[in-house]
Amino acid sequence: MISGRALLCCMLLACSDKAASHAADASARIADAGDAGVASADAGSVDDAIMPQPPNEELAARMRHLLEAIQQNNPDLANDIVFPRDAFAAAKDVPDPQKAWEKRLSDRFRRAIDRTHKRTKGIEQAKFVSFEIGHAITQLTPKKKDFKKPLWRVKHSRINFTLDGKAKHIDVAEMTAWRGSWYVTRLR
């Protein structure tokens, strides 16, 4: 079985030609903009769809926040792991992305935290152990009424924790990368 880190490295190698092509296209667009595009080039120099970083301490810390949010049944504690509203608005091809974020992502995330808190007996005493990124990382194809950028998605990630000395986990149904960082788009 290949670890998440090994898989991510393999994908980076496999996607290097595609990434190089994407970077070259972006550079060409900036060069074509000329002096009038300097300000917009600086503001837009971050590639929204870059390959996400392998799991690291920063992601583990944000996943700890998610476990704390579930423990305390307080979704506000995990605001840093939810796919950002501005990113959703910039990447989603829907008539009212702000409203769609609220209904499709934020409300569902809040309900999932409440449901997970209620379903997991004793979750208040859980101790975070680790986070495992899912194994099938894929790049989304832009589509109408879906993401209009080729973002990265992974399903079936896990938060591992102990409860009364027993190993347990919480499934994270779906995560989407934005500007190189992973965010939860569907908890359960």
N, C-alpha and C positions, 0 to 999 in steps of 0.2 A: 504494500500500500504506500502511496506517495504522500508525503506530508504536505500541508498547505503551503509551506514556504518553498518546498522543492517544486511544487506545481506552479506557483507564482513565478519562480525563476525560469522554468521551462516556457511559460506563457510569454514572459518578457522577451526571451530569445526568439520565440516564434513570431512575435508581433513586432520585432524591431524594424523590419522593412516597412510595415504598415505605419508604425509610429514615425519613422524617418520621413516617409512620404507625407504624412499629416503635418509634421513640423515644417517640411519644405513648403507645403501649400500655405501654411500660416505665415511663414516668412515672406513668401511671394505677395500675399495679400497686404502685409504691412509695408513692404517695399513699394507696391503699387499705390498705396495711399499717399505717398510723398510727404511733404512737410505738413500738409493739412491734416494728415492722419497721425501725426506724432503723438498728440494727446490721447487719441483713441487707441493707438497701438500700445502705449504705456498702460492704459487702463485695462485693456483686453489682453495683455501679454500672458496671462495665466490661461493655460489650456484646460477647459472645463472637463474634458474627457480623457485626461492623461491616465495612464495605467496606475492603479492605486499602489500605495506602498505596502510591503508585506506587513503582517500584524506586528505591532511594536508596543512599547510601553504606553504611548499616548493613546492608542486604541484600547489597550487593556484598561487604562484609567477611565476612559469613557464608558466601557462596558461595566466597570465597577459601579459607575453612576447609575447605569440601567438596573443592575441588581439592587442597589439601594432604593431606587424608585419603586421597584416591585416590593421590596421588603416593607417600605413605609406607605405603599399605595399612594404615591405622590409623583405623577408623571413629570412634574416640573423639575425634579432632581435629575432627569435624563435629557434635558433640552439639548445638550451638546452631542447626543448620539442620534437624534432624529434628523432625517434629511431636511436641510434648511429651507425655509419658506422662499427666500430669494432665489436659491438654486433651483427649486421646483418651478418657480415662475419663469426663470430664464430657460429651463430645459424642457418644460412640458408644453406640448402643442394642444392646448385647450382654450376655449374662449375666455374663461375667467380663472387663470391659474391660482390666484390667491384663494378664491372660494374653493377650488378643487383641492388645494393643499389642506385647507381646514377640514373639509368633509372626508376626503379619501385617505389622508395621511394622519393628520393630527388627531382627529376624533377617534379613528380606528386604533391608533397607538395608545391613546388614553384608556379606551375600553379594554384593550389587550392587557395593559398593566393591571387594571382592576381585576380582570378575570384571572390572570396568572396569580395575583396576590391571594385571591379567594380560593383558588384550586390547590395551592401548594401549602399544605398544612405545616406550620412552624417556620415558614419562610423568613420570619422576622429574625431568626437566629442563624441564618445562612452565612457562610464564610466564603468569599470569592476565592477560587483557585486559579482559573485560567479562562482564556477565550480561545476558541478554535474557529478559524475561518472555514467556510464550506469548501468542498473540493472542486466544484464545477464553476469556475469563474468564467463568465462569458461577456462579450461585448455586445451591447444592444444595437440593433439596426434601427436607425431613426424611422419612425412611422407617423402617419397622420393620427391625431388624437392620442398619441403616446409621446415618448421622449423624442425630441427633435434633434438630439445630439447623441453621438455614439458612446454613451456612458457604459460603465462596467457594472455587472450585477453578479451576485453570488447568493445561492440559496443554501439553506440547511446549515447555518453556523450554530455554535453552541457556547453558552456560558456555563462553565463547570464550577460547581460549588460543593461545599460539604454541609450537611445538616445532621446534627447529632452523630458526627463521626462517619456518616455514610456519604459516598460520592453520589451526587445528583447533577442534573443539567437542565437548562432551559433552552429550548430551540428558538433560534432567531430565523424566522421563515425567509426573509429576504433583506439583503443589504445592497445599496447602490453607492458607487463611488462618485464623488464630486471633487474635482481639483486635487485628486490624489489621495483623498481620505474617504474611509468607509463610513456610511450612515445607514441607520435602520430605516427601511421603507415599509416593512411589514413584520410585526413581531410574531404574531400567531395567526 
